[in-house]
Amino acid sequence: MEYDNNFINNLISKELDKIEENEQISKSEIKRIMKLSEKAKKSPMISLEDFGKEMGF
């Protein structure tokens, strides 16, 4: 099963919201989210399993 960029961007937004709630974020976390954003822009489709691995689930 594959999902589009909107799905990925929504998940990234949710991750950012969680971080804002905690008010703590590391530089490595920012870099991880930025890499995911760039990957989402470059590839129109990514499997949910691969995305989950990228997000660390």
mmCIF file of the N, C-alpha and C atoms, coordinates in Angstrom:
data_MODEL
# 
_entry.id   MODEL 
# 
loop_
_atom_site.group_PDB 
_atom_site.id 
_atom_site.type_symbol 
_atom_site.label_atom_id 
_atom_site.label_alt_id 
_atom_site.label_comp_id 
_atom_site.label_asym_id 
_atom_site.label_entity_id 
_atom_site.label_seq_id 
_atom_site.pdbx_PDB_ins_code 
_atom_site.Cartn_x 
_atom_site.Cartn_y 
_atom_site.Cartn_z 
_atom_site.occupancy 
_atom_site.B_iso_or_equiv 
_atom_site.pdbx_formal_charge 
_atom_site.auth_seq_id 
_atom_site.auth_comp_id 
_atom_site.auth_asym_id 
_atom_site.auth_atom_id 
_atom_site.pdbx_PDB_model_num 
ATOM 1   N N  . MET A 1 1  ? 0.841  -1.176 0.000  1.00 0.00 ? 1  MET A N  1 
ATOM 2   C CA . MET A 1 1  ? 0.000  0.000  0.000  1.00 0.00 ? 1  MET A CA 1 
ATOM 3   C C  . MET A 1 1  ? 0.892  1.248  0.000  1.00 0.00 ? 1  MET A C  1 
ATOM 4   N N  . GLU A 1 2  ? 0.555  2.208  -0.823 1.00 0.00 ? 2  GLU A N  1 
ATOM 5   C CA . GLU A 1 2  ? 1.387  3.407  -0.912 1.00 0.00 ? 2  GLU A CA 1 
ATOM 6   C C  . GLU A 1 2  ? 0.548  4.653  -0.683 1.00 0.00 ? 2  GLU A C  1 
ATOM 7   N N  . TYR A 1 3  ? 1.201  5.711  -0.249 1.00 0.00 ? 3  TYR A N  1 
ATOM 8   C CA . TYR A 1 3  ? 0.526  6.957  0.096  1.00 0.00 ? 3  TYR A CA 1 
ATOM 9   C C  . TYR A 1 3  ? 1.194  8.132  -0.604 1.00 0.00 ? 3  TYR A C  1 
ATOM 10  N N  . ASP A 1 4  ? 0.438  9.213  -0.797 1.00 0.00 ? 4  ASP A N  1 
ATOM 11  C CA . ASP A 1 4  ? 0.986  10.367 -1.496 1.00 0.00 ? 4  ASP A CA 1 
ATOM 12  C C  . ASP A 1 4  ? 1.654  11.355 -0.533 1.00 0.00 ? 4  ASP A C  1 
ATOM 13  N N  . ASN A 1 5  ? 2.201  12.415 -1.093 1.00 0.00 ? 5  ASN A N  1 
ATOM 14  C CA . ASN A 1 5  ? 2.920  13.409 -0.302 1.00 0.00 ? 5  ASN A CA 1 
ATOM 15  C C  . ASN A 1 5  ? 2.055  14.054 0.770  1.00 0.00 ? 5  ASN A C  1 
ATOM 16  N N  . ASN A 1 6  ? 0.769  14.279 0.483  1.00 0.00 ? 6  ASN A N  1 
ATOM 17  C CA . ASN A 1 6  ? -0.102 14.898 1.483  1.00 0.00 ? 6  ASN A CA 1 
ATOM 18  C C  . ASN A 1 6  ? -0.178 14.044 2.740  1.00 0.00 ? 6  ASN A C  1 
ATOM 19  N N  . PHE A 1 7  ? -0.273 12.736 2.560  1.00 0.00 ? 7  PHE A N  1 
ATOM 20  C CA . PHE A 1 7  ? -0.314 11.819 3.698  1.00 0.00 ? 7  PHE A CA 1 
ATOM 21  C C  . PHE A 1 7  ? 0.979  11.937 4.509  1.00 0.00 ? 7  PHE A C  1 
ATOM 22  N N  . ILE A 1 8  ? 2.101  11.922 3.819  1.00 0.00 ? 8  ILE A N  1 
ATOM 23  C CA . ILE A 1 8  ? 3.403  12.016 4.479  1.00 0.00 ? 8  ILE A CA 1 
ATOM 24  C C  . ILE A 1 8  ? 3.548  13.363 5.177  1.00 0.00 ? 8  ILE A C  1 
ATOM 25  N N  . ASN A 1 9  ? 3.191  14.442 4.482  1.00 0.00 ? 9  ASN A N  1 
ATOM 26  C CA . ASN A 1 9  ? 3.311  15.773 5.076  1.00 0.00 ? 9  ASN A CA 1 
ATOM 27  C C  . ASN A 1 9  ? 2.415  15.921 6.300  1.00 0.00 ? 9  ASN A C  1 
ATOM 28  N N  . ASN A 1 10 ? 1.232  15.317 6.274  1.00 0.00 ? 10 ASN A N  1 
ATOM 29  C CA . ASN A 1 10 ? 0.347  15.360 7.439  1.00 0.00 ? 10 ASN A CA 1 
ATOM 30  C C  . ASN A 1 10 ? 0.976  14.644 8.625  1.00 0.00 ? 10 ASN A C  1 
ATOM 31  N N  . LEU A 1 11 ? 1.609  13.499 8.371  1.00 0.00 ? 11 LEU A N  1 
ATOM 32  C CA . LEU A 1 11 ? 2.273  12.778 9.461  1.00 0.00 ? 11 LEU A CA 1 
ATOM 33  C C  . LEU A 1 11 ? 3.443  13.586 10.021 1.00 0.00 ? 11 LEU A C  1 
ATOM 34  N N  . ILE A 1 12 ? 4.196  14.228 9.142  1.00 0.00 ? 12 ILE A N  1 
ATOM 35  C CA . ILE A 1 12 ? 5.309  15.063 9.591  1.00 0.00 ? 12 ILE A CA 1 
ATOM 36  C C  . ILE A 1 12 ? 4.777  16.221 10.428 1.00 0.00 ? 12 ILE A C  1 
ATOM 37  N N  . SER A 1 13 ? 3.677  16.830 9.990  1.00 0.00 ? 13 SER A N  1 
ATOM 38  C CA . SER A 1 13 ? 3.067  17.924 10.755 1.00 0.00 ? 13 SER A CA 1 
ATOM 39  C C  . SER A 1 13 ? 2.650  17.457 12.142 1.00 0.00 ? 13 SER A C  1 
ATOM 40  N N  . LYS A 1 14 ? 2.088  16.251 12.213 1.00 0.00 ? 14 LYS A N  1 
ATOM 41  C CA . LYS A 1 14 ? 1.679  15.711 13.510 1.00 0.00 ? 14 LYS A CA 1 
ATOM 42  C C  . LYS A 1 14 ? 2.893  15.506 14.411 1.00 0.00 ? 14 LYS A C  1 
ATOM 43  N N  . GLU A 1 15 ? 3.995  15.025 13.826 1.00 0.00 ? 15 GLU A N  1 
ATOM 44  C CA . GLU A 1 15 ? 5.223  14.847 14.604 1.00 0.00 ? 15 GLU A CA 1 
ATOM 45  C C  . GLU A 1 15 ? 5.710  16.191 15.140 1.00 0.00 ? 15 GLU A C  1 
ATOM 46  N N  . LEU A 1 16 ? 5.668  17.225 14.295 1.00 0.00 ? 16 LEU A N  1 
ATOM 47  C CA . LEU A 1 16 ? 6.090  18.554 14.724 1.00 0.00 ? 16 LEU A CA 1 
ATOM 48  C C  . LEU A 1 16 ? 5.184  19.081 15.832 1.00 0.00 ? 16 LEU A C  1 
ATOM 49  N N  . ASP A 1 17 ? 3.889  18.833 15.723 1.00 0.00 ? 17 ASP A N  1 
ATOM 50  C CA . ASP A 1 17 ? 2.951  19.255 16.767 1.00 0.00 ? 17 ASP A CA 1 
ATOM 51  C C  . ASP A 1 17 ? 3.287  18.598 18.100 1.00 0.00 ? 17 ASP A C  1 
ATOM 52  N N  . LYS A 1 18 ? 3.627  17.310 18.062 1.00 0.00 ? 18 LYS A N  1 
ATOM 53  C CA . LYS A 1 18 ? 3.998  16.598 19.286 1.00 0.00 ? 18 LYS A CA 1 
ATOM 54  C C  . LYS A 1 18 ? 5.238  17.236 19.912 1.00 0.00 ? 18 LYS A C  1 
ATOM 55  N N  . ILE A 1 19 ? 6.199  17.571 19.059 1.00 0.00 ? 19 ILE A N  1 
ATOM 56  C CA . ILE A 1 19 ? 7.438  18.175 19.537 1.00 0.00 ? 19 ILE A CA 1 
ATOM 57  C C  . ILE A 1 19 ? 7.141  19.532 20.172 1.00 0.00 ? 19 ILE A C  1 
ATOM 58  N N  . GLU A 1 20 ? 6.274  20.331 19.525 1.00 0.00 ? 20 GLU A N  1 
ATOM 59  C CA . GLU A 1 20 ? 5.912  21.637 20.069 1.00 0.00 ? 20 GLU A CA 1 
ATOM 60  C C  . GLU A 1 20 ? 5.264  21.488 21.438 1.00 0.00 ? 20 GLU A C  1 
ATOM 61  N N  . GLU A 1 21 ? 4.436  20.465 21.598 1.00 0.00 ? 21 GLU A N  1 
ATOM 62  C CA . GLU A 1 21 ? 3.793  20.222 22.885 1.00 0.00 ? 21 GLU A CA 1 
ATOM 63  C C  . GLU A 1 21 ? 4.838  19.945 23.962 1.00 0.00 ? 21 GLU A C  1 
ATOM 64  N N  . ASN A 1 22 ? 5.862  19.208 23.617 1.00 0.00 ? 22 ASN A N  1 
ATOM 65  C CA . ASN A 1 22 ? 6.919  18.875 24.573 1.00 0.00 ? 22 ASN A CA 1 
ATOM 66  C C  . ASN A 1 22 ? 7.897  20.025 24.773 1.00 0.00 ? 22 ASN A C  1 
ATOM 67  N N  . GLU A 1 23 ? 7.929  20.941 23.816 1.00 0.00 ? 23 GLU A N  1 
ATOM 68  C CA . GLU A 1 23 ? 8.805  22.114 23.831 1.00 0.00 ? 23 GLU A CA 1 
ATOM 69  C C  . GLU A 1 23 ? 10.282 21.743 23.927 1.00 0.00 ? 23 GLU A C  1 
ATOM 70  N N  . GLN A 1 24 ? 10.611 20.554 23.473 1.00 0.00 ? 24 GLN A N  1 
ATOM 71  C CA . GLN A 1 24 ? 12.009 20.142 23.424 1.00 0.00 ? 24 GLN A CA 1 
ATOM 72  C C  . GLN A 1 24 ? 12.251 19.483 22.076 1.00 0.00 ? 24 GLN A C  1 
ATOM 73  N N  . ILE A 1 25 ? 13.326 19.899 21.431 1.00 0.00 ? 25 ILE A N  1 
ATOM 74  C CA . ILE A 1 25 ? 13.672 19.291 20.139 1.00 0.00 ? 25 ILE A CA 1 
ATOM 75  C C  . ILE A 1 25 ? 15.191 19.345 19.970 1.00 0.00 ? 25 ILE A C  1 
ATOM 76  N N  . SER A 1 26 ? 15.732 18.249 19.512 1.00 0.00 ? 26 SER A N  1 
ATOM 77  C CA . SER A 1 26 ? 17.176 18.196 19.301 1.00 0.00 ? 26 SER A CA 1 
ATOM 78  C C  . SER A 1 26 ? 17.496 18.529 17.848 1.00 0.00 ? 26 SER A C  1 
ATOM 79  N N  . LYS A 1 27 ? 18.727 18.904 17.606 1.00 0.00 ? 27 LYS A N  1 
ATOM 80  C CA . LYS A 1 27 ? 19.157 19.186 16.237 1.00 0.00 ? 27 LYS A CA 1 
ATOM 81  C C  . LYS A 1 27 ? 19.000 17.952 15.362 1.00 0.00 ? 27 LYS A C  1 
ATOM 82  N N  . SER A 1 28 ? 19.274 16.785 15.915 1.00 0.00 ? 28 SER A N  1 
ATOM 83  C CA . SER A 1 28 ? 19.147 15.557 15.122 1.00 0.00 ? 28 SER A CA 1 
ATOM 84  C C  . SER A 1 28 ? 17.687 15.303 14.746 1.00 0.00 ? 28 SER A C  1 
ATOM 85  N N  . GLU A 1 29 ? 16.761 15.661 15.633 1.00 0.00 ? 29 GLU A N  1 
ATOM 86  C CA . GLU A 1 29 ? 15.336 15.496 15.335 1.00 0.00 ? 29 GLU A CA 1 
ATOM 87  C C  . GLU A 1 29 ? 14.922 16.438 14.207 1.00 0.00 ? 29 GLU A C  1 
ATOM 88  N N  . ILE A 1 30 ? 15.411 17.664 14.234 1.00 0.00 ? 30 ILE A N  1 
ATOM 89  C CA . ILE A 1 30 ? 15.116 18.618 13.159 1.00 0.00 ? 30 ILE A CA 1 
ATOM 90  C C  . ILE A 1 30 ? 15.655 18.083 11.839 1.00 0.00 ? 30 ILE A C  1 
ATOM 91  N N  . LYS A 1 31 ? 16.886 17.593 11.847 1.00 0.00 ? 31 LYS A N  1 
ATOM 92  C CA . LYS A 1 31 ? 17.489 17.052 10.627 1.00 0.00 ? 31 LYS A CA 1 
ATOM 93  C C  . LYS A 1 31 ? 16.696 15.856 10.109 1.00 0.00 ? 31 LYS A C  1 
ATOM 94  N N  . ARG A 1 32 ? 16.241 14.988 11.002 1.00 0.00 ? 32 ARG A N  1 
ATOM 95  C CA . ARG A 1 32 ? 15.473 13.808 10.608 1.00 0.00 ? 32 ARG A CA 1 
ATOM 96  C C  . ARG A 1 32 ? 14.175 14.231 9.919  1.00 0.00 ? 32 ARG A C  1 
ATOM 97  N N  . ILE A 1 33 ? 13.493 15.212 10.484 1.00 0.00 ? 33 ILE A N  1 
ATOM 98  C CA . ILE A 1 33 ? 12.231 15.676 9.900  1.00 0.00 ? 33 ILE A CA 1 
ATOM 99  C C  . ILE A 1 33 ? 12.480 16.363 8.563  1.00 0.00 ? 33 ILE A C  1 
ATOM 100 N N  . MET A 1 34 ? 13.554 17.146 8.464  1.00 0.00 ? 34 MET A N  1 
ATOM 101 C CA . MET A 1 34 ? 13.868 17.814 7.198  1.00 0.00 ? 34 MET A CA 1 
ATOM 102 C C  . MET A 1 34 ? 14.188 16.787 6.112  1.00 0.00 ? 34 MET A C  1 
ATOM 103 N N  . LYS A 1 35 ? 14.933 15.742 6.456  1.00 0.00 ? 35 LYS A N  1 
ATOM 104 C CA . LYS A 1 35 ? 15.243 14.692 5.482  1.00 0.00 ? 35 LYS A CA 1 
ATOM 105 C C  . LYS A 1 35 ? 13.968 14.013 5.004  1.00 0.00 ? 35 LYS A C  1 
ATOM 106 N N  . LEU A 1 36 ? 13.040 13.764 5.922  1.00 0.00 ? 36 LEU A N  1 
ATOM 107 C CA . LEU A 1 36 ? 11.771 13.146 5.540  1.00 0.00 ? 36 LEU A CA 1 
ATOM 108 C C  . LEU A 1 36 ? 10.989 14.053 4.604  1.00 0.00 ? 36 LEU A C  1 
ATOM 109 N N  . SER A 1 37 ? 11.008 15.350 4.882  1.00 0.00 ? 37 SER A N  1 
ATOM 110 C CA . SER A 1 37 ? 10.321 16.307 4.008  1.00 0.00 ? 37 SER A CA 1 
ATOM 111 C C  . SER A 1 37 ? 10.917 16.276 2.615  1.00 0.00 ? 37 SER A C  1 
ATOM 112 N N  . GLU A 1 38 ? 12.240 16.301 2.537  1.00 0.00 ? 38 GLU A N  1 
ATOM 113 C CA . GLU A 1 38 ? 12.911 16.282 1.238  1.00 0.00 ? 38 GLU A CA 1 
ATOM 114 C C  . GLU A 1 38 ? 12.608 14.979 0.499  1.00 0.00 ? 38 GLU A C  1 
ATOM 115 N N  . LYS A 1 39 ? 12.621 13.875 1.227  1.00 0.00 ? 39 LYS A N  1 
ATOM 116 C CA . LYS A 1 39 ? 12.332 12.583 0.606  1.00 0.00 ? 39 LYS A CA 1 
ATOM 117 C C  . LYS A 1 39 ? 10.901 12.569 0.070  1.00 0.00 ? 39 LYS A C  1 
ATOM 118 N N  . ALA A 1 40 ? 9.981  13.134 0.816  1.00 0.00 ? 40 ALA A N  1 
ATOM 119 C CA . ALA A 1 40 ? 8.581  13.179 0.386  1.00 0.00 ? 40 ALA A CA 1 
ATOM 120 C C  . ALA A 1 40 ? 8.436  13.999 -0.889 1.00 0.00 ? 40 ALA A C  1 
ATOM 121 N N  . LYS A 1 41 ? 9.209  15.074 -0.987 1.00 0.00 ? 41 LYS A N  1 
ATOM 122 C CA . LYS A 1 41 ? 9.141  15.924 -2.181 1.00 0.00 ? 41 LYS A CA 1 
ATOM 123 C C  . LYS A 1 41 ? 9.736  15.221 -3.398 1.00 0.00 ? 41 LYS A C  1 
ATOM 124 N N  . LYS A 1 42 ? 10.807 14.467 -3.190 1.00 0.00 ? 42 LYS A N  1 
ATOM 125 C CA . LYS A 1 42 ? 11.514 13.823 -4.304 1.00 0.00 ? 42 LYS A CA 1 
ATOM 126 C C  . LYS A 1 42 ? 10.777 12.606 -4.843 1.00 0.00 ? 42 LYS A C  1 
ATOM 127 N N  . SER A 1 43 ? 10.196 11.819 -3.961 1.00 0.00 ? 43 SER A N  1 
ATOM 128 C CA . SER A 1 43 ? 9.507  10.615 -4.437 1.00 0.00 ? 43 SER A CA 1 
ATOM 129 C C  . SER A 1 43 ? 8.008  10.763 -4.200 1.00 0.00 ? 43 SER A C  1 
ATOM 130 N N  . PRO A 1 44 ? 7.234  10.734 -5.272 1.00 0.00 ? 44 PRO A N  1 
ATOM 131 C CA . PRO A 1 44 ? 5.790  10.938 -5.127 1.00 0.00 ? 44 PRO A CA 1 
ATOM 132 C C  . PRO A 1 44 ? 5.089  9.848  -4.331 1.00 0.00 ? 44 PRO A C  1 
ATOM 133 N N  . MET A 1 45 ? 5.676  8.671  -4.297 1.00 0.00 ? 45 MET A N  1 
ATOM 134 C CA . MET A 1 45 ? 5.051  7.582  -3.556 1.00 0.00 ? 45 MET A CA 1 
ATOM 135 C C  . MET A 1 45 ? 6.095  6.881  -2.694 1.00 0.00 ? 45 MET A C  1 
ATOM 136 N N  . ILE A 1 46 ? 5.701  6.506  -1.488 1.00 0.00 ? 46 ILE A N  1 
ATOM 137 C CA . ILE A 1 46 ? 6.574  5.743  -0.593 1.00 0.00 ? 46 ILE A CA 1 
ATOM 138 C C  . ILE A 1 46 ? 5.681  4.760  0.153  1.00 0.00 ? 46 ILE A C  1 
ATOM 139 N N  . SER A 1 47 ? 6.169  3.560  0.355  1.00 0.00 ? 47 SER A N  1 
ATOM 140 C CA . SER A 1 47 ? 5.340  2.574  1.052  1.00 0.00 ? 47 SER A CA 1 
ATOM 141 C C  . SER A 1 47 ? 5.224  2.957  2.522  1.00 0.00 ? 47 SER A C  1 
ATOM 142 N N  . LEU A 1 48 ? 4.115  2.598  3.128  1.00 0.00 ? 48 LEU A N  1 
ATOM 143 C CA . LEU A 1 48 ? 3.894  2.915  4.533  1.00 0.00 ? 48 LEU A CA 1 
ATOM 144 C C  . LEU A 1 48 ? 4.958  2.251  5.404  1.00 0.00 ? 48 LEU A C  1 
ATOM 145 N N  . GLU A 1 49 ? 5.361  1.041  5.043  1.00 0.00 ? 49 GLU A N  1 
ATOM 146 C CA . GLU A 1 49 ? 6.388  0.328  5.808  1.00 0.00 ? 49 GLU A CA 1 
ATOM 147 C C  . GLU A 1 49 ? 7.701  1.104  5.791  1.00 0.00 ? 49 GLU A C  1 
ATOM 148 N N  . ASP A 1 50 ? 8.109  1.579  4.604  1.00 0.00 ? 50 ASP A N  1 
ATOM 149 C CA . ASP A 1 50 ? 9.349  2.350  4.500  1.00 0.00 ? 50 ASP A CA 1 
ATOM 150 C C  . ASP A 1 50 ? 9.235  3.652  5.274  1.00 0.00 ? 50 ASP A C  1 
ATOM 151 N N  . PHE A 1 51 ? 8.078  4.297  5.167  1.00 0.00 ? 51 PHE A N  1 
ATOM 152 C CA . PHE A 1 51 ? 7.882  5.556  5.880  1.00 0.00 ? 51 PHE A CA 1 
ATOM 153 C C  . PHE A 1 51 ? 7.952  5.329  7.387  1.00 0.00 ? 51 PHE A C  1 
ATOM 154 N N  . GLY A 1 52 ? 7.349  4.244  7.843  1.00 0.00 ? 52 GLY A N  1 
ATOM 155 C CA . GLY A 1 52 ? 7.395  3.916  9.263  1.00 0.00 ? 52 GLY A CA 1 
ATOM 156 C C  . GLY A 1 52 ? 8.818  3.708  9.749  1.00 0.00 ? 52 GLY A C  1 
ATOM 157 N N  . LYS A 1 53 ? 9.631  3.051  8.931  1.00 0.00 ? 53 LYS A N  1 
ATOM 158 C CA . LYS A 1 53 ? 11.039 2.845  9.283  1.00 0.00 ? 53 LYS A CA 1 
ATOM 159 C C  . LYS A 1 53 ? 11.759 4.185  9.378  1.00 0.00 ? 53 LYS A C  1 
ATOM 160 N N  . GLU A 1 54 ? 11.478 5.077  8.421  1.00 0.00 ? 54 GLU A N  1 
ATOM 161 C CA . GLU A 1 54 ? 12.102 6.402  8.420  1.00 0.00 ? 54 GLU A CA 1 
ATOM 162 C C  . GLU A 1 54 ? 11.712 7.196  9.669  1.00 0.00 ? 54 GLU A C  1 
ATOM 163 N N  . MET A 1 55 ? 10.461 7.061  10.089 1.00 0.00 ? 55 MET A N  1 
ATOM 164 C CA . MET A 1 55 ? 9.965  7.797  11.247 1.00 0.00 ? 55 MET A CA 1 
ATOM 165 C C  . MET A 1 55 ? 10.401 7.150  12.556 1.00 0.00 ? 55 MET A C  1 
ATOM 166 N N  . GLY A 1 56 ? 10.941 5.938  12.470 1.00 0.00 ? 56 GLY A N  1 
ATOM 167 C CA . GLY A 1 56 ? 11.425 5.249  13.657 1.00 0.00 ? 56 GLY A CA 1 
ATOM 168 C C  . GLY A 1 56 ? 10.353 4.458  14.395 1.00 0.00 ? 56 GLY A C  1 
ATOM 169 N N  . PHE A 1 57 ? 9.321  4.038  13.679 1.00 0.00 ? 57 PHE A N  1 
ATOM 170 C CA . PHE A 1 57 ? 8.260  3.242  14.303 1.00 0.00 ? 57 PHE A CA 1 
ATOM 171 C C  . PHE A 1 57 ? 8.594  1.771  14.223 1.00 0.00 ? 57 PHE A C  1 
# 
